[in-house]
Amino acid sequence: MTDREILEGIAAVAREHVGFGGELQPEMRLVESLGLDSLKLLTLAVEVENRFRICLDPEDEAGIETVADLVATIRKQLDA
């Protein structure tokens, strides 16, 4: 799976589960750019885990601030 495919998967989750309607860019910040509050951020994390069949580690989650961070974390989990 390429980073672009991961980004597209995140975008689909964001549209379907947290109501994000714009185009997702790697440099976007999850809270500020996507307008996610704590509940929507948790929803995004859970639905990303479901879509990619991974389990995000709490220490990994703490370092995720941008869409690119999320893509890299998913890549790391998929490659493990």
PDB file of N, CA, C and O in Angstrom:
ATOM      1  N   MET A   1       0.845  -1.175   0.000  1.00  0.00           N
ATOM      2  CA  MET A   1       0.000   0.000   0.000  1.00  0.00           C
ATOM      3  C   MET A   1       0.894   1.244   0.000  1.00  0.00           C
ATOM      4  O   MET A   1       1.821   1.348   0.803  1.00  0.00           O
ATOM      5  N   THR A   2       0.614   2.167  -0.890  1.00  0.00           N
ATOM      6  CA  THR A   2       1.427   3.385  -1.000  1.00  0.00           C
ATOM      7  C   THR A   2       0.935   4.436  -0.003  1.00  0.00           C
ATOM      8  O   THR A   2      -0.162   4.333   0.548  1.00  0.00           O
ATOM      9  N   ASP A   3       1.780   5.449   0.212  1.00  0.00           N
ATOM     10  CA  ASP A   3       1.384   6.554   1.087  1.00  0.00           C
ATOM     11  C   ASP A   3       0.150   7.266   0.530  1.00  0.00           C
ATOM     12  O   ASP A   3      -0.698   7.732   1.290  1.00  0.00           O
ATOM     13  N   ARG A   4       0.056   7.348  -0.788  1.00  0.00           N
ATOM     14  CA  ARG A   4      -1.111   7.992  -1.413  1.00  0.00           C
ATOM     15  C   ARG A   4      -2.390   7.208  -1.107  1.00  0.00           C
ATOM     16  O   ARG A   4      -3.434   7.795  -0.823  1.00  0.00           O
ATOM     17  N   GLU A   5      -2.297   5.887  -1.168  1.00  0.00           N
ATOM     18  CA  GLU A   5      -3.453   5.048  -0.849  1.00  0.00           C
ATOM     19  C   GLU A   5      -3.845   5.187   0.624  1.00  0.00           C
ATOM     20  O   GLU A   5      -5.028   5.208   0.962  1.00  0.00           O
ATOM     21  N   ILE A   6      -2.841   5.282   1.490  1.00  0.00           N
ATOM     22  CA  ILE A   6      -3.115   5.499   2.913  1.00  0.00           C
ATOM     23  C   ILE A   6      -3.810   6.845   3.102  1.00  0.00           C
ATOM     24  O   ILE A   6      -4.796   6.938   3.833  1.00  0.00           O
ATOM     25  N   LEU A   7      -3.298   7.889   2.444  1.00  0.00           N
ATOM     26  CA  LEU A   7      -3.901   9.223   2.531  1.00  0.00           C
ATOM     27  C   LEU A   7      -5.352   9.195   2.047  1.00  0.00           C
ATOM     28  O   LEU A   7      -6.226   9.801   2.667  1.00  0.00           O
ATOM     29  N   GLU A   8      -5.604   8.501   0.955  1.00  0.00           N
ATOM     30  CA  GLU A   8      -6.967   8.397   0.436  1.00  0.00           C
ATOM     31  C   GLU A   8      -7.874   7.655   1.412  1.00  0.00           C
ATOM     32  O   GLU A   8      -9.047   7.999   1.556  1.00  0.00           O
ATOM     33  N   GLY A   9      -7.334   6.637   2.082  1.00  0.00           N
ATOM     34  CA  GLY A   9      -8.104   5.909   3.089  1.00  0.00           C
ATOM     35  C   GLY A   9      -8.444   6.781   4.280  1.00  0.00           C
ATOM     36  O   GLY A   9      -9.562   6.732   4.792  1.00  0.00           O
ATOM     37  N   ILE A  10      -7.483   7.583   4.724  1.00  0.00           N
ATOM     38  CA  ILE A  10      -7.725   8.517   5.830  1.00  0.00           C
ATOM     39  C   ILE A  10      -8.782   9.532   5.417  1.00  0.00           C
ATOM     40  O   ILE A  10      -9.672   9.859   6.202  1.00  0.00           O
ATOM     41  N   ALA A  11      -8.686  10.031   4.190  1.00  0.00           N
ATOM     42  CA  ALA A  11      -9.661  11.010   3.696  1.00  0.00           C
ATOM     43  C   ALA A  11     -11.068  10.420   3.688  1.00  0.00           C
ATOM     44  O   ALA A  11     -12.030  11.095   4.054  1.00  0.00           O
ATOM     45  N   ALA A  12     -11.187   9.159   3.270  1.00  0.00           N
ATOM     46  CA  ALA A  12     -12.496   8.501   3.248  1.00  0.00           C
ATOM     47  C   ALA A  12     -13.055   8.367   4.662  1.00  0.00           C
ATOM     48  O   ALA A  12     -14.242   8.601   4.887  1.00  0.00           O
ATOM     49  N   VAL A  13     -12.210   7.995   5.602  1.00  0.00           N
ATOM     50  CA  VAL A  13     -12.631   7.890   7.005  1.00  0.00           C
ATOM     51  C   VAL A  13     -13.053   9.260   7.525  1.00  0.00           C
ATOM     52  O   VAL A  13     -14.078   9.382   8.197  1.00  0.00           O
ATOM     53  N   ALA A  14     -12.269  10.289   7.218  1.00  0.00           N
ATOM     54  CA  ALA A  14     -12.579  11.642   7.692  1.00  0.00           C
ATOM     55  C   ALA A  14     -13.910  12.136   7.136  1.00  0.00           C
ATOM     56  O   ALA A  14     -14.691  12.764   7.851  1.00  0.00           O
ATOM     57  N   ARG A  15     -14.168  11.853   5.869  1.00  0.00           N
ATOM     58  CA  ARG A  15     -15.448  12.256   5.265  1.00  0.00           C
ATOM     59  C   ARG A  15     -16.618  11.517   5.912  1.00  0.00           C
ATOM     60  O   ARG A  15     -17.625  12.123   6.277  1.00  0.00           O
ATOM     61  N   GLU A  16     -16.469  10.221   6.046  1.00  0.00           N
ATOM     62  CA  GLU A  16     -17.576   9.386   6.505  1.00  0.00           C
ATOM     63  C   GLU A  16     -17.858   9.511   8.001  1.00  0.00           C
ATOM     64  O   GLU A  16     -19.017   9.499   8.414  1.00  0.00           O
ATOM     65  N   HIS A  17     -16.814   9.631   8.809  1.00  0.00           N
ATOM     66  CA  HIS A  17     -17.005   9.522  10.258  1.00  0.00           C
ATOM     67  C   HIS A  17     -16.863  10.820  11.048  1.00  0.00           C
ATOM     68  O   HIS A  17     -17.381  10.918  12.161  1.00  0.00           O
ATOM     69  N   VAL A  18     -16.171  11.815  10.497  1.00  0.00           N
ATOM     70  CA  VAL A  18     -16.028  13.075  11.247  1.00  0.00           C
ATOM     71  C   VAL A  18     -16.503  14.288  10.462  1.00  0.00           C
ATOM     72  O   VAL A  18     -16.335  15.424  10.905  1.00  0.00           O
ATOM     73  N   GLY A  19     -17.093  14.049   9.300  1.00  0.00           N
ATOM     74  CA  GLY A  19     -17.713  15.125   8.540  1.00  0.00           C
ATOM     75  C   GLY A  19     -16.774  16.107   7.881  1.00  0.00           C
ATOM     76  O   GLY A  19     -17.164  17.243   7.613  1.00  0.00           O
ATOM     77  N   PHE A  20     -15.521  15.693   7.607  1.00  0.00           N
ATOM     78  CA  PHE A  20     -14.585  16.583   6.927  1.00  0.00           C
ATOM     79  C   PHE A  20     -14.899  16.580   5.442  1.00  0.00           C
ATOM     80  O   PHE A  20     -14.953  15.519   4.821  1.00  0.00           O
ATOM     81  N   GLY A  21     -15.107  17.766   4.864  1.00  0.00           N
ATOM     82  CA  GLY A  21     -15.521  17.842   3.476  1.00  0.00           C
ATOM     83  C   GLY A  21     -14.487  18.352   2.502  1.00  0.00           C
ATOM     84  O   GLY A  21     -14.741  18.372   1.298  1.00  0.00           O
ATOM     85  N   GLY A  22     -13.337  18.763   2.977  1.00  0.00           N
ATOM     86  CA  GLY A  22     -12.325  19.324   2.086  1.00  0.00           C
ATOM     87  C   GLY A  22     -11.384  18.269   1.549  1.00  0.00           C
ATOM     88  O   GLY A  22     -11.597  17.069   1.721  1.00  0.00           O
ATOM     89  N   GLU A  23     -10.333  18.744   0.894  1.00  0.00           N
ATOM     90  CA  GLU A  23      -9.303  17.844   0.385  1.00  0.00           C
ATOM     91  C   GLU A  23      -8.208  17.717   1.435  1.00  0.00           C
ATOM     92  O   GLU A  23      -7.691  18.721   1.925  1.00  0.00           O
ATOM     93  N   LEU A  24      -7.864  16.512   1.771  1.00  0.00           N
ATOM     94  CA  LEU A  24      -6.870  16.247   2.799  1.00  0.00           C
ATOM     95  C   LEU A  24      -5.467  16.403   2.224  1.00  0.00           C
ATOM     96  O   LEU A  24      -5.148  15.828   1.183  1.00  0.00           O
ATOM     97  N   GLN A  25      -4.632  17.184   2.907  1.00  0.00           N
ATOM     98  CA  GLN A  25      -3.245  17.398   2.502  1.00  0.00           C
ATOM     99  C   GLN A  25      -2.324  16.939   3.631  1.00  0.00           C
ATOM    100  O   GLN A  25      -2.676  17.089   4.801  1.00  0.00           O
ATOM    101  N   PRO A  26      -1.151  16.382   3.310  1.00  0.00           N
ATOM    102  CA  PRO A  26      -0.246  15.867   4.349  1.00  0.00           C
ATOM    103  C   PRO A  26       0.148  16.890   5.407  1.00  0.00           C
ATOM    104  O   PRO A  26       0.339  16.532   6.569  1.00  0.00           O
ATOM    105  N   GLU A  27       0.271  18.150   5.024  1.00  0.00           N
ATOM    106  CA  GLU A  27       0.736  19.162   5.981  1.00  0.00           C
ATOM    107  C   GLU A  27      -0.368  19.658   6.926  1.00  0.00           C
ATOM    108  O   GLU A  27      -0.096  20.435   7.841  1.00  0.00           O
ATOM    109  N   MET A  28      -1.592  19.219   6.709  1.00  0.00           N
ATOM    110  CA  MET A  28      -2.710  19.681   7.539  1.00  0.00           C
ATOM    111  C   MET A  28      -2.588  19.130   8.957  1.00  0.00           C
ATOM    112  O   MET A  28      -2.243  17.968   9.169  1.00  0.00           O
ATOM    113  N   ARG A  29      -2.885  20.010   9.926  1.00  0.00           N
ATOM    114  CA  ARG A  29      -2.885  19.607  11.328  1.00  0.00           C
ATOM    115  C   ARG A  29      -4.262  19.035  11.663  1.00  0.00           C
ATOM    116  O   ARG A  29      -5.287  19.614  11.301  1.00  0.00           O
ATOM    117  N   LEU A  30      -4.276  17.908  12.349  1.00  0.00           N
ATOM    118  CA  LEU A  30      -5.528  17.210  12.610  1.00  0.00           C
ATOM    119  C   LEU A  30      -6.522  18.048  13.406  1.00  0.00           C
ATOM    120  O   LEU A  30      -7.698  18.115  13.048  1.00  0.00           O
ATOM    121  N   VAL A  31      -6.070  18.680  14.466  1.00  0.00           N
ATOM    122  CA  VAL A  31      -6.989  19.441  15.303  1.00  0.00           C
ATOM    123  C   VAL A  31      -7.328  20.779  14.659  1.00  0.00           C
ATOM    124  O   VAL A  31      -8.504  21.107  14.500  1.00  0.00           O
ATOM    125  N   GLU A  32      -6.316  21.551  14.288  1.00  0.00           N
ATOM    126  CA  GLU A  32      -6.550  22.898  13.793  1.00  0.00           C
ATOM    127  C   GLU A  32      -7.134  22.919  12.379  1.00  0.00           C
ATOM    128  O   GLU A  32      -8.128  23.605  12.138  1.00  0.00           O
ATOM    129  N   SER A  33      -6.540  22.188  11.450  1.00  0.00           N
ATOM    130  CA  SER A  33      -6.962  22.238  10.050  1.00  0.00           C
ATOM    131  C   SER A  33      -8.254  21.468   9.790  1.00  0.00           C
ATOM    132  O   SER A  33      -9.099  21.907   9.010  1.00  0.00           O
ATOM    133  N   LEU A  34      -8.403  20.319  10.446  1.00  0.00           N
ATOM    134  CA  LEU A  34      -9.587  19.511  10.236  1.00  0.00           C
ATOM    135  C   LEU A  34     -10.705  19.876  11.206  1.00  0.00           C
ATOM    136  O   LEU A  34     -11.841  19.429  11.045  1.00  0.00           O
ATOM    137  N   GLY A  35     -10.385  20.689  12.216  1.00  0.00           N
ATOM    138  CA  GLY A  35     -11.394  21.112  13.175  1.00  0.00           C
ATOM    139  C   GLY A  35     -11.893  19.978  14.057  1.00  0.00           C
ATOM    140  O   GLY A  35     -13.076  19.919  14.392  1.00  0.00           O
ATOM    141  N   LEU A  36     -10.992  19.078  14.434  1.00  0.00           N
ATOM    142  CA  LEU A  36     -11.399  17.934  15.251  1.00  0.00           C
ATOM    143  C   LEU A  36     -11.306  18.256  16.732  1.00  0.00           C
ATOM    144  O   LEU A  36     -10.279  18.732  17.215  1.00  0.00           O
ATOM    145  N   ASP A  37     -12.395  17.991  17.448  1.00  0.00           N
ATOM    146  CA  ASP A  37     -12.334  18.074  18.895  1.00  0.00           C
ATOM    147  C   ASP A  37     -11.881  16.708  19.413  1.00  0.00           C
ATOM    148  O   ASP A  37     -11.584  15.817  18.618  1.00  0.00           O
ATOM    149  N   SER A  38     -11.826  16.535  20.723  1.00  0.00           N
ATOM    150  CA  SER A  38     -11.292  15.286  21.269  1.00  0.00           C
ATOM    151  C   SER A  38     -12.138  14.076  20.877  1.00  0.00           C
ATOM    152  O   SER A  38     -11.584  13.006  20.623  1.00  0.00           O
ATOM    153  N   LEU A  39     -13.448  14.213  20.821  1.00  0.00           N
ATOM    154  CA  LEU A  39     -14.311  13.098  20.442  1.00  0.00           C
ATOM    155  C   LEU A  39     -14.123  12.720  18.971  1.00  0.00           C
ATOM    156  O   LEU A  39     -14.049  11.538  18.636  1.00  0.00           O
ATOM    157  N   LYS A  40     -14.049  13.716  18.104  1.00  0.00           N
ATOM    158  CA  LYS A  40     -13.841  13.437  16.674  1.00  0.00           C
ATOM    159  C   LYS A  40     -12.447  12.862  16.426  1.00  0.00           C
ATOM    160  O   LYS A  40     -12.270  12.014  15.552  1.00  0.00           O
ATOM    161  N   LEU A  41     -11.464  13.319  17.191  1.00  0.00           N
ATOM    162  CA  LEU A  41     -10.106  12.785  17.053  1.00  0.00           C
ATOM    163  C   LEU A  41     -10.081  11.303  17.442  1.00  0.00           C
ATOM    164  O   LEU A  41      -9.449  10.487  16.772  1.00  0.00           O
ATOM    165  N   LEU A  42     -10.773  10.971  18.525  1.00  0.00           N
ATOM    166  CA  LEU A  42     -10.872   9.578  18.950  1.00  0.00           C
ATOM    167  C   LEU A  42     -11.617   8.742  17.900  1.00  0.00           C
ATOM    168  O   LEU A  42     -11.212   7.623  17.585  1.00  0.00           O
ATOM    169  N   THR A  43     -12.696   9.294  17.370  1.00  0.00           N
ATOM    170  CA  THR A  43     -13.454   8.603  16.320  1.00  0.00           C
ATOM    171  C   THR A  43     -12.570   8.348  15.108  1.00  0.00           C
ATOM    172  O   THR A  43     -12.581   7.250  14.553  1.00  0.00           O
ATOM    173  N   LEU A  44     -11.809   9.349  14.698  1.00  0.00           N
ATOM    174  CA  LEU A  44     -10.899   9.189  13.559  1.00  0.00           C
ATOM    175  C   LEU A  44      -9.890   8.077  13.837  1.00  0.00           C
ATOM    176  O   LEU A  44      -9.643   7.233  12.975  1.00  0.00           O
ATOM    177  N   ALA A  45      -9.308   8.071  15.036  1.00  0.00           N
ATOM    178  CA  ALA A  45      -8.304   7.057  15.376  1.00  0.00           C
ATOM    179  C   ALA A  45      -8.902   5.654  15.322  1.00  0.00           C
ATOM    180  O   ALA A  45      -8.299   4.743  14.755  1.00  0.00           O
ATOM    181  N   VAL A  46     -10.073   5.478  15.905  1.00  0.00           N
ATOM    182  CA  VAL A  46     -10.718   4.159  15.932  1.00  0.00           C
ATOM    183  C   VAL A  46     -11.075   3.697  14.524  1.00  0.00           C
ATOM    184  O   VAL A  46     -10.847   2.541  14.168  1.00  0.00           O
ATOM    185  N   GLU A  47     -11.630   4.596  13.729  1.00  0.00           N
ATOM    186  CA  GLU A  47     -12.038   4.215  12.377  1.00  0.00           C
ATOM    187  C   GLU A  47     -10.842   3.971  11.456  1.00  0.00           C
ATOM    188  O   GLU A  47     -10.924   3.147  10.544  1.00  0.00           O
ATOM    189  N   VAL A  48      -9.733   4.678  11.686  1.00  0.00           N
ATOM    190  CA  VAL A  48      -8.492   4.417  10.935  1.00  0.00           C
ATOM    191  C   VAL A  48      -7.982   3.022  11.290  1.00  0.00           C
ATOM    192  O   VAL A  48      -7.567   2.265  10.413  1.00  0.00           O
ATOM    193  N   GLU A  49      -8.016   2.686  12.588  1.00  0.00           N
ATOM    194  CA  GLU A  49      -7.609   1.342  13.001  1.00  0.00           C
ATOM    195  C   GLU A  49      -8.464   0.279  12.316  1.00  0.00           C
ATOM    196  O   GLU A  49      -7.946  -0.728  11.835  1.00  0.00           O
ATOM    197  N   ASN A  50      -9.765   0.507  12.274  1.00  0.00           N
ATOM    198  CA  ASN A  50     -10.673  -0.446  11.629  1.00  0.00           C
ATOM    199  C   ASN A  50     -10.399  -0.571  10.137  1.00  0.00           C
ATOM    200  O   ASN A  50     -10.336  -1.679   9.604  1.00  0.00           O
ATOM    201  N   ARG A  51     -10.238   0.553   9.469  1.00  0.00           N
ATOM    202  CA  ARG A  51     -10.044   0.536   8.010  1.00  0.00           C
ATOM    203  C   ARG A  51      -8.755  -0.169   7.608  1.00  0.00           C
ATOM    204  O   ARG A  51      -8.731  -0.957   6.662  1.00  0.00           O
ATOM    205  N   PHE A  52      -7.673   0.129   8.347  1.00  0.00           N
ATOM    206  CA  PHE A  52      -6.370  -0.420   7.971  1.00  0.00           C
ATOM    207  C   PHE A  52      -6.019  -1.697   8.743  1.00  0.00           C
ATOM    208  O   PHE A  52      -4.966  -2.295   8.524  1.00  0.00           O
ATOM    209  N   ARG A  53      -6.913  -2.102   9.647  1.00  0.00           N
ATOM    210  CA  ARG A  53      -6.708  -3.305  10.458  1.00  0.00           C
ATOM    211  C   ARG A  53      -5.381  -3.252  11.211  1.00  0.00           C
ATOM    212  O   ARG A  53      -4.561  -4.168  11.144  1.00  0.00           O
ATOM    213  N   ILE A  54      -5.205  -2.150  11.924  1.00  0.00           N
ATOM    214  CA  ILE A  54      -4.003  -1.933  12.731  1.00  0.00           C
ATOM    215  C   ILE A  54      -4.439  -1.542  14.137  1.00  0.00           C
ATOM    216  O   ILE A  54      -5.622  -1.322  14.397  1.00  0.00           O
ATOM    217  N   CYS A  55      -3.470  -1.460  15.033  1.00  0.00           N
ATOM    218  CA  CYS A  55      -3.724  -0.970  16.385  1.00  0.00           C
ATOM    219  C   CYS A  55      -2.691   0.128  16.665  1.00  0.00           C
ATOM    220  O   CYS A  55      -1.491  -0.138  16.737  1.00  0.00           O
ATOM    221  N   LEU A  56      -3.171   1.348  16.819  1.00  0.00           N
ATOM    222  CA  LEU A  56      -2.271   2.468  17.094  1.00  0.00           C
ATOM    223  C   LEU A  56      -1.823   2.408  18.549  1.00  0.00           C
ATOM    224  O   LEU A  56      -2.649   2.282  19.453  1.00  0.00           O
ATOM    225  N   ASP A  57      -0.530   2.498  18.771  1.00  0.00           N
ATOM    226  CA  ASP A  57       0.008   2.508  20.125  1.00  0.00           C
ATOM    227  C   ASP A  57      -0.217   3.879  20.752  1.00  0.00           C
ATOM    228  O   ASP A  57      -0.109   4.895  20.065  1.00  0.00           O
ATOM    229  N   PRO A  58      -0.529   3.922  22.051  1.00  0.00           N
ATOM    230  CA  PRO A  58      -0.739   5.213  22.715  1.00  0.00           C
ATOM    231  C   PRO A  58       0.461   6.159  22.576  1.00  0.00           C
ATOM    232  O   PRO A  58       0.279   7.368  22.433  1.00  0.00           O
ATOM    233  N   GLU A  59       1.679   5.619  22.616  1.00  0.00           N
ATOM    234  CA  GLU A  59       2.848   6.495  22.467  1.00  0.00           C
ATOM    235  C   GLU A  59       2.967   7.023  21.045  1.00  0.00           C
ATOM    236  O   GLU A  59       3.466   8.129  20.840  1.00  0.00           O
ATOM    237  N   ASP A  60       2.517   6.248  20.056  1.00  0.00           N
ATOM    238  CA  ASP A  60       2.487   6.732  18.673  1.00  0.00           C
ATOM    239  C   ASP A  60       1.432   7.822  18.519  1.00  0.00           C
ATOM    240  O   ASP A  60       1.671   8.840  17.870  1.00  0.00           O
ATOM    241  N   GLU A  61       0.267   7.604  19.119  1.00  0.00           N
ATOM    242  CA  GLU A  61      -0.830   8.569  19.014  1.00  0.00           C
ATOM    243  C   GLU A  61      -0.421   9.932  19.544  1.00  0.00           C
ATOM    244  O   GLU A  61      -0.827  10.957  18.996  1.00  0.00           O
ATOM    245  N   ALA A  62       0.374   9.954  20.598  1.00  0.00           N
ATOM    246  CA  ALA A  62       0.791  11.217  21.208  1.00  0.00           C
ATOM    247  C   ALA A  62       1.623  12.068  20.248  1.00  0.00           C
ATOM    248  O   ALA A  62       1.623  13.294  20.358  1.00  0.00           O
ATOM    249  N   GLY A  63       2.327  11.440  19.314  1.00  0.00           N
ATOM    250  CA  GLY A  63       3.180  12.160  18.379  1.00  0.00           C
ATOM    251  C   GLY A  63       2.509  12.528  17.072  1.00  0.00           C
ATOM    252  O   GLY A  63       3.146  13.115  16.197  1.00  0.00           O
ATOM    253  N   ILE A  64       1.237  12.197  16.922  1.00  0.00           N
ATOM    254  CA  ILE A  64       0.536  12.464  15.670  1.00  0.00           C
ATOM    255  C   ILE A  64      -0.132  13.833  15.742  1.00  0.00           C
ATOM    256  O   ILE A  64      -1.095  14.033  16.483  1.00  0.00           O
ATOM    257  N   GLU A  65       0.394  14.766  14.964  1.00  0.00           N
ATOM    258  CA  GLU A  65      -0.180  16.113  14.930  1.00  0.00           C
ATOM    259  C   GLU A  65      -0.697  16.475  13.543  1.00  0.00           C
ATOM    260  O   GLU A  65      -1.644  17.251  13.408  1.00  0.00           O
ATOM    261  N   THR A  66      -0.072  15.910  12.515  1.00  0.00           N
ATOM    262  CA  THR A  66      -0.459  16.239  11.141  1.00  0.00           C
ATOM    263  C   THR A  66      -0.943  14.989  10.414  1.00  0.00           C
ATOM    264  O   THR A  66      -0.772  13.868  10.891  1.00  0.00           O
ATOM    265  N   VAL A  67      -1.540  15.204   9.273  1.00  0.00           N
ATOM    266  CA  VAL A  67      -1.965  14.085   8.432  1.00  0.00           C
ATOM    267  C   VAL A  67      -0.745  13.263   8.032  1.00  0.00           C
ATOM    268  O   VAL A  67      -0.816  12.034   8.007  1.00  0.00           O
ATOM    269  N   ALA A  68       0.368  13.914   7.720  1.00  0.00           N
ATOM    270  CA  ALA A  68       1.602  13.199   7.351  1.00  0.00           C
ATOM    271  C   ALA A  68       2.086  12.317   8.504  1.00  0.00           C
ATOM    272  O   ALA A  68       2.567  11.208   8.273  1.00  0.00           O
ATOM    273  N   ASP A  69       1.963  12.799   9.743  1.00  0.00           N
ATOM    274  CA  ASP A  69       2.326  11.983  10.909  1.00  0.00           C
ATOM    275  C   ASP A  69       1.456  10.731  10.973  1.00  0.00           C
ATOM    276  O   ASP A  69       1.947   9.640  11.260  1.00  0.00           O
ATOM    277  N   LEU A  70       0.165  10.896  10.703  1.00  0.00           N
ATOM    278  CA  LEU A  70      -0.758   9.769  10.733  1.00  0.00           C
ATOM    279  C   LEU A  70      -0.428   8.766   9.630  1.00  0.00           C
ATOM    280  O   LEU A  70      -0.441   7.557   9.859  1.00  0.00           O
ATOM    281  N   VAL A  71      -0.134   9.271   8.439  1.00  0.00           N
ATOM    282  CA  VAL A  71       0.261   8.395   7.325  1.00  0.00           C
ATOM    283  C   VAL A  71       1.512   7.599   7.708  1.00  0.00           C
ATOM    284  O   VAL A  71       1.569   6.390   7.486  1.00  0.00           O
ATOM    285  N   ALA A  72       2.507   8.270   8.279  1.00  0.00           N
ATOM    286  CA  ALA A  72       3.760   7.598   8.666  1.00  0.00           C
ATOM    287  C   ALA A  72       3.521   6.543   9.743  1.00  0.00           C
ATOM    288  O   ALA A  72       4.131   5.474   9.719  1.00  0.00           O
ATOM    289  N   THR A  73       2.645   6.844  10.672  1.00  0.00           N
ATOM    290  CA  THR A  73       2.337   5.885  11.743  1.00  0.00           C
ATOM    291  C   THR A  73       1.615   4.660  11.190  1.00  0.00           C
ATOM    292  O   THR A  73       1.908   3.530  11.580  1.00  0.00           O
ATOM    293  N   ILE A  74       0.675   4.891  10.283  1.00  0.00           N
ATOM    294  CA  ILE A  74      -0.029   3.773   9.654  1.00  0.00           C
ATOM    295  C   ILE A  74       0.951   2.944   8.840  1.00  0.00           C
ATOM    296  O   ILE A  74       0.922   1.714   8.897  1.00  0.00           O
ATOM    297  N   ARG A  75       1.823   3.610   8.081  1.00  0.00           N
ATOM    298  CA  ARG A  75       2.850   2.904   7.294  1.00  0.00           C
ATOM    299  C   ARG A  75       3.689   2.015   8.204  1.00  0.00           C
ATOM    300  O   ARG A  75       3.945   0.855   7.878  1.00  0.00           O
ATOM    301  N   LYS A  76       4.116   2.552   9.337  1.00  0.00           N
ATOM    302  CA  LYS A  76       4.945   1.801  10.285  1.00  0.00           C
ATOM    303  C   LYS A  76       4.198   0.556  10.782  1.00  0.00           C
ATOM    304  O   LYS A  76       4.773  -0.529  10.872  1.00  0.00           O
ATOM    305  N   GLN A  77       2.925   0.725  11.099  1.00  0.00           N
ATOM    306  CA  GLN A  77       2.118  -0.407  11.578  1.00  0.00           C
ATOM    307  C   GLN A  77       1.919  -1.459  10.477  1.00  0.00           C
ATOM    308  O   GLN A  77       2.003  -2.659  10.740  1.00  0.00           O
ATOM    309  N   LEU A  78       1.661  -1.012   9.270  1.00  0.00           N
ATOM    310  CA  LEU A  78       1.452  -1.939   8.158  1.00  0.00           C
ATOM    311  C   LEU A  78       2.727  -2.714   7.816  1.00  0.00           C
ATOM    312  O   LEU A  78       2.661  -3.877   7.419  1.00  0.00           O
ATOM    313  N   ASP A  79       3.877  -2.071   7.972  1.00  0.00           N
ATOM    314  CA  ASP A  79       5.146  -2.701   7.645  1.00  0.00           C
ATOM    315  C   ASP A  79       5.627  -3.644   8.748  1.00  0.00           C
ATOM    316  O   ASP A  79       6.510  -4.471   8.521  1.00  0.00           O
ATOM    317  N   ALA A  80       5.041  -3.515   9.951  1.00  0.00           N
ATOM    318  CA  ALA A  80       5.493  -4.329  11.095  1.00  0.00           C
ATOM    319  C   ALA A  80       5.031  -5.775  10.983  1.00  0.00           C
ATOM    320  O   ALA A  80       5.326  -6.587  11.860  1.00  0.00           O
TER     321      ALA A  80
END
